[in-house]
Amino acid sequence: MKKLIVIVALALAAITANAQAYVGGGVNLQPLGGGAASITVSPEIGYALSATTAVGAVIGINSVGGTTSFMLNPYYRYGFKQFGKVMLFADAEIQIVSAGGATTFGAGIAPGAAMQLNDHISLVARFGQVGYYNGGFTLSIGTALNQLALYYHF
């Protein structure tokens, strides 16, 4: 039994020696007019499987007026083009949103860019979505920034 525990401990140490886990998230404030605003807080956690792929999840809380919604957004990220410290990527995502007693589901692709500022800090921007969200097809890709997040890499 002691040998088994040592073997498992060594295996876990070897697996996590090059671990590229990250935590972070973003805050988004969007004025809606008439003095109203949408505020979203979205912590994020993930794990880099390789230099170009990662898995992770965003857990978001959004407040508009008196309505609060909660979001779970697991994703698979594929980085398809590297420009020095900047990586362009696409997230294949599933979105689950709960608001006002109703739950909606969505799935699609969200493009973005990540800039590695140093060994432990990166800045990530997402620029839209393509897919099925909130009961209908959505195509919103452009230069409008959907989310700006800061990551800490372990």
N, C-alpha and C positions, 0 to 999 in steps of 0.2 A: 504494500500500500504506500509506503514511504517513497519507493522508486517511482510509482505512478504519479504521485503529487509533484515530485521533482521534475519529471518529464513534462507534465502539463504546465508547470510554472515556466520551464525553459521554452516550451513551444509558444506560450503567450508572450513571453518577453521577446522572442524572435519576431513574432507577428507584429507586435507594437513598436519594435525598434525604429522602423521607418514610418511610423504612423503619421498620417497627415490629417488628423481630425481638426475641425475648425468650429468655432462658435462665433456668433455675431448677430447682426440684424439691423433693422432700420426703423426710422420713424418718418411718417409721411403726413404732412399737413396740407390739405387742399381746400382753398376757399370755394364755397359754393354759391356765394351771392346772398344778399339780404342778411348779412351778418352770420350766416351759418357756415360751418366748416366740417370737413371730414378728417378725423384724426385716426391714423393707423399705427399701431406698434406691432412689430413683427420680428420676434427673436427667431434665430435660425441655428441649426446644428447640422453638421455634415461630416463626411469622411471621403477623402480623395483616394480612389482605388488605384489610380495611375496618374501620370502627368496630364492626361487629357480627359479622364472620367472621374465622376464623383457621385455619391448619393447623399441625400439630405432631406430635411423637412423644415418648413416654415410654419410657425404657429402664430397666427395673427389675431389681433383684437382691434375692431374698428368701431368708432362711435360717430354717428351722424345725428345731430339733434339729440333726441332722447332714446334713439335706437342703438343697441350694441349688438354686434355680430362677432362670431368666432370663426376662425378659418384654420384648417389643417391642410397643408400643401406639400406632400412628399414629392420628390423629384429625382430624376436621373439626369445628370449634366454631362454633356459631351462638348469638349473644347475642340473646335474644328480649325482654327487659324491662330497662330501665335505671331505677334509683332513685338519683338523684344520682351518687355515686361507686361504687355497687354495680350490677353487671350479672349478671342471671340468665342461664345458658347451658345448652345441651345439646351434648354431644360425641357425634358419630357415630363409633364407634371399631371398630377391628379389633384383636384381641388374639392374640398368638402367645406361648405359654409353653412353655419347654423345661425339663423336670425329670426326673432319673433315667433319661435315655435316651429318654424319650417326649416328643413334641411335641403340644400341643393348640392348637386354634384357636377363636376366639370372635368374635362381632360383636354390637353393640348400641348402646344410647343410655345415656350417663352424665350425669345432671343435676349442676349445680353453681352456684357463685356466685363472682364475682371482685370484690374491693374494691381500687380504685386508691388507694394510700396517698399517693403523690406522682407527679411526672412519670416516674419511673423504677422505682418499686417497687410491686408489687401482691401481694395475698394471695389465694390461690385455694383453694376448698374443693370437694370432690366428695362427693356424698351417696348413692351407690348405683349400680345398673346394672339395665337391662332388656334382655334379649336372650338369645342362645344362647352359653353359656360352658361350658367343660369337659364337653362332650357332652350338655348339657341346657339347658332353658329356665330363666332366672334372673330373678327379680323381687325386687330388694332396694333399695327406695327408702324413705327415712325420714329421721329426724333424726340417725341414726348417721353419723359422719364417716368416709368411706373414705380420704380423703387430704387433707392440708393442705400446701400448697406456697407457696413464695415465688418471685416472678419478678423479674428485672431486665430492663427494657425499654430497648433502645438507641435 
